[in-house]
Structure formats: C-alpha cells, structure tokens
Amino acid sequence: MYGLERETNEDIWEVEALFDLCFAPGREALSSYRLRDGVDPVADLSLVARDELGVLAGAVRFWPVRVGEAPALLLGPIAVHPTRQGEGLGALLVEESLSRADGWSRVMLIGDAPYYGRFGFTKLVGVDMPPPTNPERILGRDITPGGWSGVSGRVTPWHA
C-alpha cells in the first residue's frame, strides 16, 4: 500500500537520489532537461509515493512547456525504486497525477510507446523536440478532448 502526496522541498534530494539510481549517468544532459532549466515543476502534479513506513518508492514530476505557442505539460522524469518495480506503482503515479491535471489540455513525454500506450499516449506528429531526440519517442495524450488538435511546432521552455 502506498500513499501519494505532492512533492515538497523536503523531498527534493531524496527524489533526485531515486532518479539517479533509476536512470543512466548523465541523465541531466538529455534535451528534455534543457526544457526544465530555470523552470519550477508543476507542484500540484509532482507526486511522491511512500510505503507504510514512509520509505520513498516512486516519484513523478511534470514541467510546463510550450509547443509552438500552446502550453503543454511535459511528464517526466518518473521513477520507481528497483525493489518496487512490477507492483503497478508507475501506473498509479501516471494515472493519479494526470487525474489532477485540471486546467491543462495536453501532456507529452519522451518514452516507449508500448509502455505509455496503455495510458492513451500516441506518437505526436509535427511536434519537434530539441535534438538529439528520437521522433518516434515523442508521445502525447489529450487531457481535454481535442487537446492536441491543431497543435504543432517546436517544444520550448515555459519561460521562452
């Protein structure tokens, strides 16, 4: 059993350690991190999952970006501690965080279509991430009906 809560300032270093554990060294060199530089994550959607003892088991963050001129959410990173993988915690984090995305029309991520397809994510056409990003891994999902309709262009940081 896990409790999901908003990430707080007290969680930051523990969450960063989890991301370091779960991702390859140099994760912060990825182009998606350039979109996050100098921008705060969306606090209401960035969640931590803790077990009954308060041990961090997973975390997800969301960032505001622009696609062309349209606002969008960028999901990620999301991580589940290796000892907790296979329990459905990643799915719980995705589903719960997206259920809280009031006021947003669309969400995107860079990831594996077979995994994220079960949450309604599909390949985005006409959406360009900064290089080097494999276009096959640029996925999106409507939060509101038609959220991605007519939206295309370069993904840029929120403050740009």
N, C-alpha and C positions, 0 to 999 in steps of 0.2 A: 504494500500500500504506500502510495506516495502523496505528499502534499505539494500542491503547486502554488507558488507565490511570486509576486513581482520581484525581480532582481533589485536589490538595494545596493547602496555604496559599500555596505559591509560584505556583500557577496562578491564584489568585483575580482579580487585576487584569487579567490577560490575557483571562480568560474574561469578565469584566464588559465589557471593551472589545469583545469579539466580540458579546455581547448588545446593546450599544449600537449597533453597526454594523448588526446584522440586524433590529432592532425599531425601531418609531417612537419619536420622542422622547416622554417621559412614560410609558414602559412601566411604571415603578415606581408609577404612580398606579392601575394596574389592581387590581381587587378581589382577585385571586389573590395579589398582593404583600402584602396585609394579613394573609393566612393565613401568610405566611413571616416576618413581623416578629418578631424576637426568638427565632426557632427556627433551629437549625442544619439544613442539608440532610442527607439520609441519605448518609453518607460512602461506604458500600460501593457505592452505585448512581450516584453523581455522577461521571461519566466525562469525560475529555478525549480527543480524537483528534488525534494528531500525525502528520505525514508523516515520511518517512525523514530529513529534515533537522531534525526537531524543531519544525517550524512548526505552531502550533495551527490545525486545520482545522475542528473542531467540538467541541461540549460539550453535556452534558445534566445537569440536576440534578433531584433528587426531594426532596420535603418530606413529613414526616409531618403528617397532618391527622386530624380526626375527622368522620365522617358520622353524625349522631346521636351515639350512644355508641361506634360502631365505628371502630377505627383503619383508616386507608387511606393509600395513597401518592398524592401529587399530583405528576404528571410535569410538569416544565417549570421554567424555560424550556429549550428545546432549540434549538440554532442550528448552522448550517453556514456557514462563510465563503462569501460570494457567488462567489468564484472556484472553489469546490469543490462547488457545488450541482450536482445531476444525476448524481452519481457513486455514489449509494446510501449515502452516509455517514450521512444522517439515519436511514435504515432500520437500518443497522448499530448506531448508538447506541441506538435504541429496543430492538431485539431483544436486544442483548448486555446492556444494563442490566436489562431485565426477566428475563433468564435468571438474574440474580444476586439476585433478589428473594426469597430464602429467608426464611421466617418472616412474610411478608406474604400476605394473602388477596385483596386487591383494589387496583386502581390506577385513578385518574381523571385527567382533564385537561380543559382548555378548549381546543377546537380544531375543525378542519374534519373532519367525518365522512368525506367522500370520501378524504382522505389517511389518517387514522388507522384507518379501517375495515379496511384491509388487514392491520393488526396485531391485529384482533379487537376493537377498540373500537366500542361502540354507544352510542346515546343513553341516558342514565340518567334514569329516571322516578322522581320522588319525592325527588330529591337537589337541594337548594337552595343555590346559591352566593350569597354576598353580592352585592348589586346594585352596579353595573349589569353583569350577566352575562346574555347571551342563553341561555335554557334549551336551545335547540337545539344549542348548542356544548358542553354538559356531557356528556362521554363517559366511559365506564368499561369495564373489562375485568377478568374474573376472573383471578387469579393461581393460585388453587387452585379446583378445581371447586366451583361454587356460592358463590363468594366474595361476590357481591353479593346473593345470595338473602336477602330479608328486611331488607336494609339500606336505610334511607331517613333523611331528615331534613336539617337544616341542616349545611353544611360549616363547621367552626370550627377555629381554630388548635389545634395539638397541646397547647399549654400551658393551654388554656382548660378 
